[in-house]
Amino acid sequence: MSADTPSPLPAADARRLRYGTVAIVLHWLLAAMIVGSLGVGLYMTGLPFSPLRLKLYSWHKWAGVTILLLSALRLLWRLGHPPPALPAPVAAAMPGWQIAGHRVSHALMYLLFFAVPLLGWAYSSALGVPVVWFGVLPLPDFVPLDKDFAEAVLKPLHKGSAFALAGITLLHVAAALKHHWIDRDGLLKRMWPAPRKESAG
């Protein structure tokens, strides 16, 4: 182990510096929803007009509204339950630009969690295509009907913000894997479900 590699944390400190159960569940649920929604979005846009394409568009919209609600819940939870600080040995081993990147990337992800689905909702509203959540709950149109504005402005904004979220997510994953496989500082374990013995303790 090199001098720059932080030593493993004692078990008690590791538990104290872990995220809580609710934060962990919301994190992984949102991650799965976002990856799935991005994948469906990329696939459906290449399909010809068909019942399958219409079905996938509906699923994509339902996922977007769900992501929006989960993001609001996660933000509210985080405001009442601040995340644990970076472990001191990890923070000391990280250059300043990495710590700044950590903070900026998290802030941008939270911004895009809301921006991407809201822009998609606005795009549907401007097109005159209602969003009916899970085919049951019709949602209000909060942008006036304007198909030219939808295609020229809202569609590129929705697509661009979705790609930006995908890019930042990939950087986030790469950084987490670096900490886990190269730095071996246990940082990833803070957001991983606790082993049964540890959670019971």
C-alpha positions in Angstrom: 0.0 0.0 0.0 1.5 3.3 -1.0 1.8 6.4 1.2 -1.0 8.1 -0.7 -3.4 5.2 -0.2 -5.8 5.8 2.8 -5.9 3.0 5.4 -9.1 1.1 5.7 -11.5 2.6 8.2 -12.3 0.9 11.5 -15.7 -0.9 11.4 -17.3 1.6 13.8 -16.2 4.6 11.7 -17.2 2.9 8.5 -20.8 2.4 9.8 -20.9 6.0 11.0 -19.8 7.3 7.6 -22.3 5.2 5.6 -25.4 6.6 4.0 -28.7 5.7 5.6 -31.0 3.0 4.3 -33.5 5.4 2.7 -30.8 7.3 0.9 -29.3 4.1 -0.4 -32.6 2.8 -1.7 -33.5 6.0 -3.4 -30.0 6.2 -4.9 -30.1 2.8 -6.5 -33.8 3.0 -7.5 -33.2 6.3 -9.3 -30.0 5.0 -10.9 -31.9 2.0 -12.3 -34.8 4.2 -13.5 -32.5 6.7 -15.2 -30.4 4.1 -17.0 -33.5 2.3 -18.1 -35.2 5.5 -19.3 -32.1 6.6 -21.2 -31.9 3.2 -22.9 -35.6 3.2 -23.9 -35.3 6.8 -25.1 -32.3 6.0 -27.4 -34.0 2.9 -28.7 -37.5 4.3 -29.3 -36.4 7.3 -31.4 -34.9 5.0 -34.0 -38.2 3.0 -34.5 -40.6 3.7 -37.3 -44.1 4.8 -36.3 -45.8 1.8 -34.9 -47.7 0.5 -31.8 -44.4 -0.5 -30.2 -43.0 3.0 -30.6 -46.2 4.6 -29.1 -46.0 2.1 -26.2 -42.3 2.9 -25.5 -43.0 6.6 -25.6 -45.7 6.1 -23.0 -43.4 4.1 -20.8 -40.6 6.7 -21.3 -43.0 9.4 -20.1 -44.2 7.4 -17.1 -40.6 6.7 -16.1 -39.8 10.4 -16.5 -42.6 11.5 -14.1 -41.6 8.7 -11.7 -37.9 10.0 -11.8 -39.2 13.5 -11.2 -41.1 12.4 -8.1 -38.3 10.2 -6.8 -35.8 13.1 -7.3 -38.1 15.4 -5.3 -38.4 12.8 -2.5 -34.6 12.3 -2.5 -33.9 16.0 -2.3 -36.3 16.5 0.5 -34.8 13.5 2.4 -31.3 14.9 1.8 -32.3 18.4 3.1 -33.4 16.7 6.3 -30.7 14.1 6.5 -27.3 15.6 5.3 -25.0 13.1 3.7 -22.0 11.9 5.7 -18.8 13.7 5.2 -16.0 12.2 3.2 -13.8 10.1 5.5 -10.9 12.2 6.6 -8.2 9.8 5.2 -10.0 9.8 1.8 -10.4 13.6 1.7 -6.8 14.1 2.6 -5.7 11.8 -0.2 -7.8 13.5 -2.8 -6.4 16.5 -4.8 -8.4 19.7 -4.5 -9.7 19.4 -8.1 -11.2 16.0 -7.3 -13.1 17.3 -4.3 -14.3 20.2 -6.3 -15.4 17.8 -9.1 -17.2 15.6 -6.6 -19.2 18.6 -5.4 -19.9 20.1 -8.8 -20.9 16.8 -10.4 -23.3 16.0 -7.6 -24.9 19.4 -7.9 -25.2 19.0 -11.7 -26.8 15.6 -11.3 -29.4 16.9 -9.0 -30.2 19.8 -11.4 -30.5 17.4 -14.3 -32.7 14.9 -12.3 -35.3 17.7 -12.5 -34.4 19.4 -15.8 -34.6 16.3 -18.0 -38.1 15.0 -17.1 -39.5 18.6 -16.8 -38.2 19.4 -20.3 -39.7 16.1 -21.6 -43.0 17.0 -20.0 -42.9 20.5 -21.5 -42.1 19.0 -24.9 -45.2 16.8 -24.8 -47.3 19.7 -23.6 -46.1 22.0 -26.4 -46.8 19.2 -29.0 -50.3 18.8 -27.6 -49.7 15.2 -26.5 -50.9 14.8 -23.0 -48.9 12.9 -20.3 -51.1 10.3 -18.6 -49.1 8.7 -15.8 -49.3 5.0 -16.0 -52.3 5.5 -18.3 -54.5 6.5 -15.3 -53.6 10.0 -14.0 -53.7 12.8 -16.6 -51.1 15.5 -15.8 -51.7 19.2 -16.7 -50.0 20.8 -19.7 -47.8 23.6 -18.3 -46.5 24.8 -21.7 -48.9 26.3 -24.3 -49.5 24.4 -27.5 -46.8 25.4 -29.9 -45.4 22.6 -32.1 -42.7 24.8 -33.8 -41.4 25.8 -30.3 -41.6 22.2 -29.2 -39.5 20.9 -32.1 -37.1 23.8 -32.4 -36.4 24.5 -28.7 -37.8 21.9 -26.2 -36.8 18.8 -28.1 -33.1 19.7 -28.4 -33.0 20.9 -24.8 -34.6 17.6 -23.6 -32.2 15.5 -25.7 -29.1 17.6 -24.8 -29.9 17.6 -21.0 -30.4 13.8 -21.2 -27.1 13.3 -22.9 -25.5 15.6 -20.3 -27.0 13.5 -17.5 -25.7 10.3 -19.1 -22.2 11.8 -19.4 -22.1 13.0 -15.8 -23.5 9.6 -14.7 -20.7 7.8 -16.5 -18.1 10.1 -14.9 -19.7 9.4 -11.5 -19.5 5.6 -12.1 -15.9 5.8 -13.3 -14.9 7.8 -10.2 -16.7 5.3 -7.9 -14.9 2.4 -9.6 -11.6 4.2 -9.3 -12.0 4.6 -5.6 -13.0 1.0 -5.3 -10.5 -0.8 -7.5 -7.5 1.6 -7.6 -7.6 3.6 -4.4 -9.2 0.8 -2.5 -10.5 3.3 0.1 -13.9 1.8 0.7 -15.7 4.8 -0.5 -18.2 2.8 -2.7 -19.2 0.8 0.3 -20.8 3.9 1.9 -23.6 3.6 -0.7 -23.8 -0.2 -0.8 -26.4 -2.1 1.2 -24.9 -3.1 4.6 -24.1 -6.7 5.2 -26.7 -8.4 7.4 -24.4 -8.5 10.5 -23.4 -4.9 10.2 -27.0 -3.7 9.6 -28.1 -5.6 12.7 -25.4 -4.1 14.8 
